[in-house]
Amino acid sequence: MKFLAIETATPGSSIAVLEDRTTLAASSRIDPVGHAAFLVPAIDFCFDQVGWSPVDLDAVVVDIGPGLYTGIRVGLATAQGLAAAFGIPLIPAVSLDALALEARTGHRLIWAIVDVRRGQLAVARYRPVPGGVVKEGANELLDPEELRAMLESNTDESLVVGEVGALPDGFFRGMSSVKTGRPRYPYAATLAEIGAGKYERDEYPAIDEIRPLYLREPDVTINWAKLRAEGPWAE
């Protein structure tokens, strides 16, 4: 299996090319707004390192979110274009799942968080099991106080990973059973690990059925109904 994995849903963009679950080349960059400038040169760099071209790929894996709107769109559009052009599967992966899988270790309950701006966090909870993690519940959109309440009411020892720096100062004060750890951002190679399992089980949708996972409407969404009701043309 030859995979290209694309991570641009967070400020920690990364690209990886893998064969049979082994990473052969990778490139990464931390930049909250530079996804488009990073993506194609990074893909070209990784292909040059291993002597591949897109025609050699068996599948493309892409992070569909949650995360930054522009980054998600840039990565997904590029991945869809490659997959469609070369007739190969496009396998979606979720940023929170990749964070938890990378953090799997020990016995602690894993809380993966991604900063989606406007004072909100995308959050999901996972329990480590042999060989991976099991998701407990759905992806949620929380403010820091809601997350703190959930952590305080939980009786398990916990590990919080992801964009912990987005939390307020003193957030973890008094929570002795909660630790923080790495990774800060999802890694493309971990996305590929998720994608490889889906590829082997034939568990992936058609390319045109894959949508971004935003959890809320984009900031630029215009409330046309409100404008019609309040504008000069309102009845």
C-alpha positions as CSV (number, residue, x, y, z in Angstrom):
1,M,0.0,0.0,0.0
2,K,1.4,3.4,-1.0
3,F,-0.4,6.3,0.7
4,L,-0.2,10.1,0.7
5,A,-1.5,11.6,4.0
6,I,-2.5,15.3,4.2
7,E,-2.9,17.2,7.4
8,T,-3.9,20.8,7.1
9,A,-6.8,21.1,9.5
10,T,-4.7,22.6,12.3
11,P,-1.8,25.1,12.5
12,G,0.5,22.0,12.5
13,S,0.4,21.1,8.8
14,S,2.1,18.0,7.7
15,I,2.5,15.7,4.7
16,A,3.7,12.0,4.7
17,V,4.1,9.3,2.1
18,L,4.0,5.7,3.4
19,E,4.4,2.3,2.1
20,D,2.9,-0.7,4.0
21,R,2.5,1.5,7.1
22,T,6.1,2.7,7.0
23,T,6.8,6.4,6.7
24,L,9.2,7.0,3.9
25,A,9.2,10.8,3.8
26,A,7.5,13.6,5.6
27,S,7.3,17.4,5.8
28,S,5.8,19.7,8.4
29,R,5.2,23.3,9.3
30,I,3.5,25.2,12.1
31,D,1.6,28.2,10.6
32,P,-2.1,29.0,11.3
33,V,-2.6,30.7,7.9
34,G,0.0,29.2,5.5
35,H,-1.7,26.0,4.5
36,A,-2.0,26.7,0.8
37,A,1.6,27.9,0.5
38,F,2.9,24.8,2.3
39,L,0.8,22.0,0.8
40,V,1.9,21.5,-2.9
41,P,5.6,22.1,-2.3
42,A,5.5,19.7,0.6
43,I,3.8,17.0,-1.5
44,D,6.4,17.5,-4.3
45,F,9.2,17.3,-1.7
46,C,8.0,14.0,-0.3
47,F,7.5,12.5,-3.8
48,D,11.0,13.6,-4.8
49,Q,12.5,12.0,-1.7
50,V,11.1,8.6,-2.6
51,G,11.0,8.8,-6.4
52,W,7.2,8.6,-6.6
53,S,4.6,10.4,-8.6
54,P,0.8,10.5,-7.9
55,V,0.2,7.7,-10.3
56,D,2.1,5.4,-7.9
57,L,-0.4,6.0,-5.0
58,D,-3.0,3.5,-3.8
59,A,-5.0,6.0,-1.8
60,V,-4.9,9.5,-0.3
61,V,-5.8,10.1,3.4
62,V,-6.9,13.6,4.5
63,D,-7.9,15.3,7.7
64,I,-11.5,16.6,7.3
65,G,-11.5,18.4,10.7
66,P,-12.5,19.7,13.0
67,G,-10.1,22.5,12.9
68,L,-9.4,25.7,10.9
69,Y,-11.9,26.3,8.1
70,T,-9.4,27.4,5.5
71,G,-6.9,24.7,6.3
72,I,-9.6,22.0,6.1
73,R,-10.8,23.3,2.7
74,V,-7.3,23.6,1.2
75,G,-6.4,20.0,2.2
76,L,-9.7,18.4,1.2
77,A,-9.8,20.1,-2.2
78,T,-6.2,19.1,-3.0
79,A,-6.9,15.5,-1.8
80,Q,-10.1,15.3,-3.8
81,G,-8.4,16.6,-6.9
82,L,-5.6,14.0,-6.6
83,A,-7.9,11.1,-5.9
84,A,-10.3,11.9,-8.7
85,A,-7.5,12.6,-11.2
86,F,-5.8,9.2,-10.6
87,G,-8.9,7.1,-9.8
88,I,-7.8,6.1,-6.3
89,P,-9.7,6.1,-3.0
90,L,-9.9,9.2,-0.8
91,I,-10.0,8.2,2.9
92,P,-11.2,10.8,5.4
93,A,-9.8,10.9,8.9
94,V,-10.7,13.1,11.9
95,S,-8.2,15.3,13.7
96,L,-9.4,14.3,17.1
97,D,-9.0,10.6,16.3
98,A,-5.5,11.2,15.1
99,L,-4.5,13.1,18.3
100,A,-5.8,10.3,20.5
101,L,-4.2,7.5,18.5
102,E,-0.8,9.2,18.6
103,A,-1.2,9.7,22.4
104,R,-2.2,6.1,23.2
105,T,-0.3,4.9,26.1
106,G,-0.9,3.7,29.6
107,H,-4.3,3.5,31.2
108,R,-5.4,7.2,31.3
109,L,-8.6,8.3,29.6
110,I,-7.6,10.5,26.6
111,W,-9.3,13.8,25.9
112,A,-8.3,15.2,22.5
113,I,-8.9,18.9,21.9
114,V,-8.6,21.2,18.9
115,D,-9.0,25.0,19.0
116,V,-11.7,26.0,16.6
117,R,-11.6,29.7,17.5
118,R,-14.3,32.0,18.9
119,G,-13.4,30.6,22.4
120,Q,-14.6,27.1,21.5
121,L,-12.9,23.7,21.4
122,A,-13.6,20.6,19.5
123,V,-13.4,17.7,22.1
124,A,-13.6,14.0,22.0
125,R,-12.9,11.3,24.6
126,Y,-11.1,8.0,24.1
127,R,-10.2,4.9,26.1
128,P,-6.9,3.2,25.4
129,V,-7.1,-0.5,24.4
130,P,-4.5,-2.9,23.2
131,G,-3.3,-1.6,19.8
132,G,-5.2,1.6,19.8
133,V,-8.1,3.6,21.3
134,V,-11.8,3.4,21.5
135,K,-13.9,6.6,21.1
136,E,-16.4,7.2,23.9
137,G,-19.2,9.4,22.6
138,A,-19.3,12.0,19.8
139,N,-17.2,14.9,18.8
140,E,-18.4,17.9,20.9
141,L,-18.1,21.7,20.6
142,L,-17.4,23.1,24.1
143,D,-16.1,26.3,25.7
144,P,-13.3,25.9,28.3
145,E,-15.7,26.0,31.3
146,E,-17.8,23.2,29.9
147,L,-14.6,21.1,29.3
148,R,-13.4,21.9,32.9
149,A,-16.8,20.7,34.3
150,M,-16.5,17.5,32.4
151,L,-13.0,16.8,33.5
152,E,-13.9,17.6,37.1
153,S,-16.9,15.2,37.1
154,N,-14.9,12.4,35.5
155,T,-13.6,9.8,38.0
156,D,-10.9,8.3,35.7
157,E,-7.3,9.5,35.5
158,S,-7.2,11.6,32.4
159,L,-4.7,12.8,29.8
160,V,-5.5,15.9,27.8
161,V,-3.7,16.2,24.4
162,G,-3.9,18.6,21.5
163,E,-4.1,22.4,21.6
164,V,-3.8,22.7,25.4
165,G,-2.2,26.1,25.0
166,A,-5.6,27.5,23.9
167,L,-7.0,26.9,27.4
168,P,-7.0,29.7,30.0
169,D,-4.2,30.2,32.5
170,G,-4.7,28.1,35.6
171,F,-7.3,25.9,33.8
172,F,-6.0,22.6,35.4
173,R,-5.5,24.1,38.9
174,G,-7.0,21.7,41.4
175,M,-7.3,18.7,39.0
176,S,-4.7,16.4,40.3
177,S,-5.9,13.4,38.3
178,V,-5.5,15.2,35.0
179,K,-2.3,15.4,33.1
180,T,-1.4,17.0,29.8
181,G,0.8,15.6,27.0
182,R,1.6,15.3,23.4
183,P,0.9,15.6,20.5
184,R,-0.1,19.2,20.1
185,Y,-1.3,18.7,16.5
186,P,-2.3,15.6,14.5
187,Y,0.5,14.0,12.4
188,A,0.0,13.0,8.8
189,A,1.6,9.6,9.5
190,T,-1.0,8.9,12.2
191,L,-3.7,9.9,9.7
192,A,-2.3,7.3,7.4
193,E,-2.4,4.7,10.1
194,I,-6.1,5.4,10.5
195,G,-6.6,5.4,6.7
196,A,-4.7,2.1,6.3
197,G,-7.2,0.3,8.5
198,K,-10.2,1.7,6.6
199,Y,-8.5,0.9,3.3
200,E,-8.0,-2.7,4.3
201,R,-11.7,-3.0,5.4
202,D,-13.0,-1.1,2.3
203,E,-14.6,1.4,4.7
204,Y,-14.4,4.7,2.9
205,P,-17.0,6.7,1.0
206,A,-17.1,7.9,-2.6
207,I,-15.0,11.0,-3.2
208,D,-17.9,13.3,-3.8
209,E,-19.6,12.2,-0.6
210,I,-16.8,13.4,1.7
211,R,-17.5,16.7,3.5
212,P,-15.6,18.8,5.9
213,L,-16.3,18.2,9.6
214,Y,-16.6,21.8,10.9
215,L,-19.0,21.2,13.9
216,R,-20.3,24.8,13.4
217,E,-21.0,27.1,10.5
218,P,-18.0,29.0,9.0
219,D,-17.4,32.5,10.3
220,V,-18.1,33.9,6.9
221,T,-21.6,32.3,6.6
222,I,-24.1,35.0,5.9
223,N,-27.5,34.7,7.7
224,W,-29.6,35.5,4.6
225,A,-32.8,34.9,6.5
226,K,-32.0,37.5,9.1
227,L,-30.9,40.0,6.4
228,R,-34.1,39.5,4.5
229,A,-36.1,40.0,7.7
230,E,-34.2,43.2,8.8
231,G,-33.3,44.7,5.5
232,P,-35.1,47.5,3.5
233,W,-36.9,44.9,1.4
234,A,-38.5,43.3,4.5
235,E,-42.3,43.3,4.4
